[in-house]
Every structure is written in C-alpha cells, then in structure tokens.
Amino acid sequence: MPSATKKSAAVRKRTAGPKKIAVTRKRRIEARKSATPRTRKSARRKTATTKRGRVTAAMSKAGMLIRRPVAEVFDAFINPDITTKFWFTKSSGRLVVGTQVQWVWEMYGLSMPVTTKAIDPNQRIVISWPGYQKPTTVEWTFTSLEDGSTFVGIKESGFVGDGDQLMKQVASSTEGFSLVLAGLKAFLEHNVRLNLVADRFPKGIEE
C-alpha cells in the first residue's frame, strides 16, 4: 500500500496539468486585450499578404511528346509561318527577346499583344501577355529525348482572383494549351491540320 507522502505527490501530479492549462489560457486572453490596434492591424496585414501569396501561386500545366527533333518543334513556336497552322491565324512577326508582336485569332475577332521575355534556343521560351485579370507569364520547355523525339511542357502563371476564379482560369488555360499541343503533334508528325482551336467555340454554342 502506498504511503501518505506518495499519495500526496500523486494528487499534485494529477492536478498540475489542468492548472497549467488554465494559467496559459488566462495569459493568452490578457495578451490579446493588451494588444494595440496597430499590432492587431499589422497581424491582419501579414495574414492577408500570405493569402495573396497563395492566390498568385496558381499555375496551369500541359505537356506532350512530339516525335520530331527538338529544333523543329522549337521553331514551330518561334516561326509564325508554322504556328499559324495549329494555333493563331496571324502574327506580326517572329518571337524575338525584348520585342512585342501581335497574335490574331481571326475566327474569334481576337488580337493579343505578346512580349518575349526569354529565349534559350531549343530549350525554353518565355512570354508575357494580357492573361485574364492581369498579365500572365507563359513558359515553354523543350526536352530532347534519346530517340530523337521532343517533350514540350507549357506552364502559365500569374493568375489572380478568388478560389472559383482561379479554378476557371487554370482550367481554361490547361484546356487551351492541351489543344495547342495536340494540334502541334498532328501537324508536325502527320502534316494534318486539325483546326482544334478554331473548332473549340463554334458559333451558336454557348457554355
């Protein structure tokens, strides 16, 4: 049977936990009461900044294996004489770093300014264009494989908005670039023009 001393120690041990929790809670309440309006405003601003950081981190991704040499695949996005076979219908010129060109989709009455930010021959292309609510950045990467084929990856970033808006923008971007890559594949591998971009939104069909 335990002695009286041991029983007393056991009781103190059992009651110490709840008392410590109560003291901690009391200190937190007092700290919140003593916080100045400026301190609370700073904390809210920090949280808002963090949330904005998460929002602007949204990104769309698309990719496709093209069974053609990397130089040929890369040129298909630089040279509008080729790009117009599977994406837009007109361009004011080739992509050159530091310059702006105009891409046109005549079937939709749409014209868009495009600024080239970076070009690494046969490896990467980076452009900026109007995007949705603000300018976004599009990056192409080209990976040459051992069998002579090329994997093309496309990422678009810089989307802004709330949750539903971001989901719609990212989904629209992913779908659009997937169609572009599918059209590119058909044209370069089989010399077939699928008209995927033109046929995506036919007249008389609303979504």
N, C-alpha and C positions, 0 to 999 in steps of 0.2 A: 504494500500500500504506500502511495507517495506521501512524503512528509508535508507539513503545513507550508514550509518555505517553497517547495516545488510547486504546490498548488497555487500559491500567490504569484509566482513567476509566470505560470501558465495563463492565469487570468489576465495579467498585464500584457502578455503577448497577444492574446485574443482581442483585447480592446484597443491596442495601439493602432491597428490598421484603420478602423473607422474614424478615430480621432484625427489621424494624419490626413485622411481624405477630406474631412470637414474643414480642417485648417487650410488646406490647399485651395479648396473652393472659395473660402472666405477671402483669401488673398487675391484670387483672380477677380472676384467681384469688386474689391476695393481698388484694384489696379485699373479696371475699366472705368470706374467712377472718377478716378483721379486723372484719367487721360484728357488732355486738352482737345478742343475742336480741331486744332491744326494737326495734332497727332493722328486723330481718327481719320481726318481727310487725307492725310498722307498715306495711311494704310489702305484706304479705299482706292486711291490713285494707283498704288502699287499693284493691287489686285486687278484693277481694270487693265493696266498695262500688260500684265501676264495673260489675261484673257485675250487681249488683242493680239498678242504674240502667237497664241494658239490658233486664232482665226486665220491670220495671214499665212500660216504654215501649210494650208491646204494645197494639194498638188495632184494633177492628173498624170497618168502614165499610160503609154501604149507602146507596143513593140511588135516587130515582125521579122521573120527570116526571109531574106531576099536572095535567091540563088543566082546572084550576079556578082562580079568583082566590086570591091568597095569603091574604087574610083568612079565606076559607072553609077552606082547607087548615090554616092555623094553628089555627083554632078546633076542628078535628077532634081535636087532641091536648090541648087545654085543657078542652074540654067533654066530660065522661064520657057524656053522653047520645048523643054521636056516636061516641066512641071505642069504646064497648061494641058497636057494630055491626060492628067489624072486628078487635078485639084482645082485651081482657079483658072479663069479663061483668058485673062490678060495681065501683063505686068509691064511696068515702065522700064525695067532693066534687070540685070543680074544682081545677085546679092554681093555687096562689097562693104567691108567693115567701115563704119562711120558714115555711111550714106543711107538715104531713105528712098524706098521705092514704093510704088502704089500697086497693090494687088486688087484685081477686079473679078467679081463673080457676076457675069452679065445676066445669068438666068434669075438671080435674086435682086438685081439692081443694087448690088453692094460693092463699095470700094473702100479699101483699108490701107492706111499708111503703115509701112513696116520699116523699122530701123535695125540694121545689122550691128550687133554688139561685138561679136567674135566669130572668127572662122579659123579652125585648125584643119588644114587640108586632109580630107579622108578620115577625119576623126570627130569633129564637132562643129556645130553651127548654133549660134545664139542670136535670137532676135527679140525685139520688143514691139508690141502692137497694142491697139486700144483695149482689147480684152472686153470685160463685161462692165463693171462699175468703175474700173480704173485700169491703167496699162498693166499688162501681164508679160511675163517672160517665157519664151518657148526655147527649149534646148533639144537639139538632135545629137545623138551619139551614134557613131558607126564603128562596128567591131568586125574586123576581117577574120574569117574562120579558116581553118586548115584546108577545107575542101574548096575554097575559092568563093564561098557564099558570104553574105554580109548580114549581120543582125543590126537592125535600126531601132533605136529607142527614142521616144519623144516624151518630154516632160513639159508641162505648163504650170507655172507657179505665179503667186502674187494675187490670188483670188481674195476678195474681201466680202464681208456680209455676215448675216446670222447663219444658224445651222442649216435651215431649209434652203437659203440662197446658195450657200456653199455647195450643198449636195447637188443642186441643179446645175451649177456652173461646172463642177468637176465632172458630173455625168455627161453633160453636153460636150465638154472638151474631149473626154475619153472616147466618146462615140465618134466625134468628128475626126479625130486623128486615126482611129481604127479604120474608118472608111478610107481615109487618105492612104494609109499603108496598104490596105487591100487593093486599092486601085493601082498603086505603085507596083505591087507584086505582079498583078495581071499584065500590066503594060510592059515591064522590063523582062519578065520571064516568058510571056506568050504573045507580046505585041497586040494585046487586046485592050480596048478602051471600054471599061465597064460603066462609065458615067455614074458612079456611085454618089458623088457629091451632088450632081445635078438632080438625080432621081430621089434624093432623100426627102425633099419637101416639094412634091408636085402640087400644082395649082388645084384648088378645090378640096384639099385635105388639110384639116386643122387639127392641132394637137393641144 
